[in-house]
Amino acid sequence: MKVDAESMVLLEPGSLALPGGTAERFEGGDFGVGLSYFLVRTPPGKGPAVHRHPYAETWLVLEGEATFRLDDGDRPVGAGATVIVPAGRWHGFTNHGQEPLLMVCLHDSPRIIQEFRDQDG
């Protein structure tokens, strides 16, 4: 589905949900848009494995507390923070709060491309 000058696309809440119920995935290329995102609701103590992208990633922390892992150290952040990681940097995050972590993870790409570092790396 492409967005054009004549119409608007509305995606209802939950329509992009991934199995497991903790994230929604929007790939802008499916709609003629050059931006993609995850809307994540991460439970306490959880987060993705360390990974990287060939483009920058920006997070908007809406609710909760997280620790971002980067190849140069850990950084705690809270609600209201914006976090930007440049292209190619290994990173991840963990919800270190007591409540669910709500974030929008913006990908500067029409497709989400992720490379996960193996457990030994």
N, C-alpha and C positions, 0 to 999 in steps of 0.2 A: 504494500500500500504506500503510495507516494503522497506527500502533502503538496497541494498546489494552491494557487491564488484563489481558487473557487471554494475550497472546503477546509474544514478543520477536522483533525483526528482527535478523538477522545478515547483514552484507554481507561477503563474503569478500574478502581482499586482491586488488587488481587489478580487482574487479568494477565500479569506478567510473572506470576509467582513461580518459583522454582520448587522442585520436590524438596520436602523437608520444612517448608513454610517459614524460613528465616530470611529470605531474600526475594526480590523481584529483579528481573534482568530486562533492560531496554536496550536494544541495538538499533541505533539511529539509522543505519544503512537500510533497514527494512522500510523506513518511512521517508527516505531522501534527506536525512539529517546527518550532519557530520559529527555528532556527539552521542555517546552511549553512557549508560549508568547502571549501577546496582543501587537499589534501595534496600538497606540491610537492617535487620532487627536481630542483633547478635546477643545470645544469652550470656549471663555472667560466666567468666572463665573461658569463653570460646572466641574463635577468630580464625581467619584463613591461614594456611601454611605460607611460608615465605615464598614470594613470587616477584616477578617483574613484568613490565610492559614495554613495548618499543615506542611509547608515547608517554607524556606526562599524565599523572592521575591526581585529582583534587578531591578531597573529602570535605563535606560539610557535616560537622558533628551537631546533630539536632538535640539529642537527649543522651545522657549517660556519660561515662568516663572510659577512656581507652588508653592503652599504651601502644604507641606505634614503634615497631621494630624496623630500624634501618641499618645498613651496613656500617654506619658510624655511631651506633648507640640507640638506646631506647628514649622515647619522649612521651611523657604523660600529657594527655589533653582532656578537656571537658567540653560540655555543651557550649555551643557558640563559636567554637574554634573552626578555623579553616586550615587544612593541612595539604601541602603540595609536595609531591615527590616527582623529581625529574625522570625523564625517559631512561630506561635501562637500569635503574637502581633497585636492588633487592629490598623488599619491604614486606610487612605484614602488620597486623594489629591484634590485640586481645582486649576484650571487655574486662577491665579490672574493677568495675563497679559492682554494686549489689542489684542493680536494675538492668533491664534490657538496654542495649546500646542501639540507638537509631541514628543512622547516617545515610547520606547520599554520596556514593562514590562515582565521581564524574570521570569518564574516560574520553580523552581528546582524540576520538577515532569513531568512524561509523560502525566499527566492529570491535568487540572486546577480545583482545588478544592477551593471553596470560601464559607465562612460562613458570612452572613451579620448580623450585630448587629441590633436589632429592634430599632425603633425610640424612644422607652422609655428607652433603655439601654444605 
